[in-house]
Amino acid sequence: MKLLFALITFLLTGSYAQSQTCTTGQGDPIVNITFGSGTGFGPPLATGITNMTYQSSGCVLDNAYEIVNQVSGCYTGDWVTVPRDHTGDPNGYLMLIGASDIPSTFYLQKVNGLCGSTQYQFAAWVLNLASHSGEIQPNISFSIEKTDGTVLGSSTTGNIPISSTAVWNQYGFDFTTPAGVNTVMLRMTNNAPGGYGNDLCLDDITFRTIGPKVTTSIDGHTGDTVTMCSGGALQFSSTVESCYASTSYQWEKSIDNGASWSNIPGAVNSTYNASLSSAGAYLYRLTVAGNGNIGNNSCEVVSSIDTITVLQTVSPGIAISGPDQLCAGDPANFTATATNGGTTPQYQWMLNGTPVGSSMPSYTDNAPNNGDQISCILINYDQCVVNPTTTSNLLSLEVLPIVNHTVSIAASTNNVCGDTLITFTATPDGTGPVSYQWTVNGNPVNDTTITFASRNLRNGDIVAATVAGTSGCSAPGYSNAISMTIYEVPTVWLPADTMIAAHTSIRLSPVVTGPVQSFQWTPAIGLSDPAVSNPVASPLTNTIYSLLVTTPEGCKAFAKEEVDVFYGLSMPSAFTPNGDGVNDIFRVPPSIPTTVQKFLIFNRWGQEVFSATGREGWNGRLNGQDASTGTYVWMIEYYDPITKRKVRMKGTVELVR
């Protein structure tokens, strides 16, 4: 909603009707036509208010109007830019008017809810869109009339001045409603002709009651702003200009900074006594009206506002926290928690009754002694404080002596091969329960128990342990350091398996690291020398050779390699597919390490009776029937694992049943 404009005390521009008696006081606006708010083009006015055509796009034409947030980019060089409505609200609407060709009434609106025999003030804000001389200047007549056309008040703006920038001008006048008249007509007439110029903006049309001057005062205070403590009372008094035959009063209060007002029950006299028990911000004012009209804001005038700030009456409190037991040499840290401490609380720490520290909510005793007593005094300098100085609880310190721990460690073995599991054991001094931290070369390891075991130590590693007490106050104990002598473990690698042709040899070539002193191959059968690193192997059948290597310190490593012997493809000369589980399938024997790429079988007439790839064999059946006994020709293509070439063989097989 737009902000209401400031109270009108004199005309800013144009003529203003002659003031009547008792026009100094004003009421709240009872009519405030702002044209609403939103984005884009606003909705048209209600039917009958204007005789102009409504537009919701483009630049306004003659004898037309728009409801907009701002005016820019139209008739450049002839119109000023209007960035906001009269109140500066970026979402507030204004009425943009393209004047008609001939003078005419362009705005006519019924205003209801007025009071009879009451003085009112009418005002409106107008802006001339012309940016330079030579353009026609708007000239508007305002008229307040009874519904039968009787004029109750009127005023004319005269030619509204031209400005190179947007300038809002306020025009208005006072009028009085006759007895019994509650509805009037607001008429606006454009007296200037249309053509080059005479375009304008209209905004914020208001009616408000005027009447006697009303002033209020607060007994015992010179101004209209008071700050006080809760539980107190104030008396408000008033002076009302003598205008009404009989004056009625109503005091009002606002708790939302004037956004809304509520009547104070029973506060209907020229004075009011307020009891203020709750903290908060309160606004007070007095409304007055003639007898019978109080309570109708269309008939009332209001006083200026008295602002009362009520502070809660509080009683401060303070509590401190900190250690009640600590180890000798440790600092003691204390923290104060204040209740109702105020905006700038002051703290005074006390050590054995003597002031220490600074005015801060924390204090550190860097050299505490057994039996020290700590407290803190809080002072609240704010208003509305009961007993502003208060003292905290008292804390007594117990300072415990330090227990010094010792520990020694021993290794289960040393001077060993690198893959040996070594266990270290700690022996504490028995002065109390402790926790352990083992280190290797000064770096902590995961083991935190009385023993530490590892098979991953390296030559020269330094193993040590630290113990710390798990209760009371203690100093850590550091063990002796053990330097490890770890011999290198050799490594040996052999291929997983190798294949050679029958009656040939292969040299076994292991990959060995480390200072190896001896080699031992098993089995020795088929080897040129089982005690050298790379003997020549000449096995007659598939053989797995194992190698054990040993360093001068006795560290060992082991590997093995399988050497397979390939004797070539040899097919059976006969098979008996009688279902007894013995020699029922004619195929490449499973023991022969080769890949079959094609396997064909033909009968004596050259008819193909079986074909396959891989290790699949023939079961002696043809087209679902047992094949005849007799001789069959076979042909096989296979991959020779030694020569790495495809080999084709053929022969015959006897099918026997």
C-alpha positions, 0 to 999 in steps of 0.5 A: 500500500502506498504511504499516506502523504503528509498532513496538508497545512497550506496549498503547495500550488494553485488556489485553496478555498477560504479556511473555515473556523476550526480547520487546524485539526485533521483526521486520518484519510477516510478516502485514499484513491491510489489506483492500486499497485502491481506490475505491468498495466493496471486494471481499468477504472469502474464503469462511470468514473471516466468517459475516456477510453481505457488502454493496456498497451502502447503510448496513451492516445488522446481521450484515453487513459492507462493505469501504469507504474511509470511513464517512459519512452513515449513522445520523446522530447515532448514528455518528461519521464515519470519513474515512479508514482507520487509516493515513489513506490516502484509497484504503485500505479498512477492514472496516465491521461491523454487529454480530450480534444475539447474541455470536458469532465474526465473524472466523476466519482461518488464518495460515500461514508461522510458525516453530515455537518462536518468539515473535510479537506480534499486533495489530489496530486497532478503532474504535467507531462509537458517537458518544454514551453509551447505545449498546452498546459493542463488546467483542471477544476475540482468540484465537490457536489451533492448528488443533485449537483449542488456545489459544496466546494471547488477549486481550479489549478490554473495552468499547471507549470511545465518542468523539464523533469517530473514534478508532482503538484498537490491541489485541494480545498476545504468543504463542509457537508450539510446536515444529513449529507453522507455522499458527495460527488467528486468532479474533475474537469479539464479546462484546456483544449486538446492538441499539442500538450495537455497530457497529465498524471493523476495520483493519491486522491484523498478526503480527510476530516478537519476540525478543532486543533487537538494537542496532548501532553504527558504530565511530568514530561516536556516532550511527546516521547517517554521511556519508562520502566514496566509497572509504572503509570502515565497521565495524558492530558489534552487541549481541544479547540472549542468548535463543537457544541459538545465534544466527545473523546476517545483515546487510542493505542497502537502496538504496531508503530501506527499501522493500526489503532484500537480504542482504549476501553473507557478512555473517553475523557479529555484525560487518560491514566495509562498503567504500563505493566508490559515491556514494549513500544506503544503509541497513544493519540486522542480522537475527538468529534462532535457529540454522536460522531465519535467512533466514526473515523469519517467524522473525527480529528486526531491529535499528534502521537505520543511515543512511549517505550516501556522497558522491562524491570529486571533483576540480574543474575550470574552463574560461573562455570569452570573446573573444580579439579585440575592438574598442577601446572594447568590453567583454570578457565572460568566462564560467566553466564549472565541473566538480564545482564543489560546492554553493557554488563560489567564483570569483576572476577574475584580470586580468594576475595581479591579482584582479578582479571578484566571486565569480561565474561571469562577469566583464566587463572594461569597459576592456580593453587589448591583451595583457590576460590573463584567468584564473579560480580555482575553490574548492570548499568541499564535502566529498570534494574532491581539490585543492579549488583549481584554476585555469582556462585563460589567455585573451589579448586582442587589442584592434583599433583603430577604422577610421572610414568616410566615404561620399557619395551622388549622385542621377541626377536631381532636380526631376522628376515623381513617376513618374520612376525616380531612382537614387542611388549611394554612393561610399565612401572605400575604407578596406575592405569596407562594407555599406550602409543607405539611408534615406528621411526617416530610415527604413531601406529594403530596398536595402542595396547601393551603389545605391538606386532608386525612382520613389515619392519625394515632394516634400521627401523626404530621402535618405541612406546609412550605411556600416559595415565588414564586417570588423575594427573600424570606425565607421559613416560617414554620407553627405550628405543629398539633399532631393528636389524632386518635381513632382506627377503629374496624374491623369485618368479617363474612363468606359470607353465611352459610347453615343449615338444616331446624329446626337446629341452628348455632352459629354466630362467627364473627372475631373482632379486636379493643376495641369493647364496644357493639355488635348489630345484626339485625334482632333479629328474630331467634337469642338467643341474638342480643347484644352479639358477638356470638349469636345462630341463628335458622332461619326458612327461608333464613336470612341475619344477620348484625352485627354493632360493636362500640368502646368506642369512637364511632368508628364503623364497619359493616359486614353481613352473610347470613344463608340459610335453606335447607328443602330437595328436594321436586318435583312437583306431576304434570306438564302441558306442554301446552305452557302457561308459567306456570308449563310447565317444570318438574324439580328440583325447582330453589329455592332448593340449590343442585347439580343434578347429574342424572335426569331420567324419565320412562313411565309406561312400564319402557321406559326411556323418559328423562335423564339429569344432572344439572338443566335441566328439561323435557318439556313433549316431546318424540322423537319430539312428545308430550308424552302421558298424564298419570303417569311417574316415576322419579329418581333423584341423587343429592348432599345434601349440609348439609350431603355432601353426594349423595342422590337418590330419586324417585317418580311419576309425572302426565303429564296433558294437 
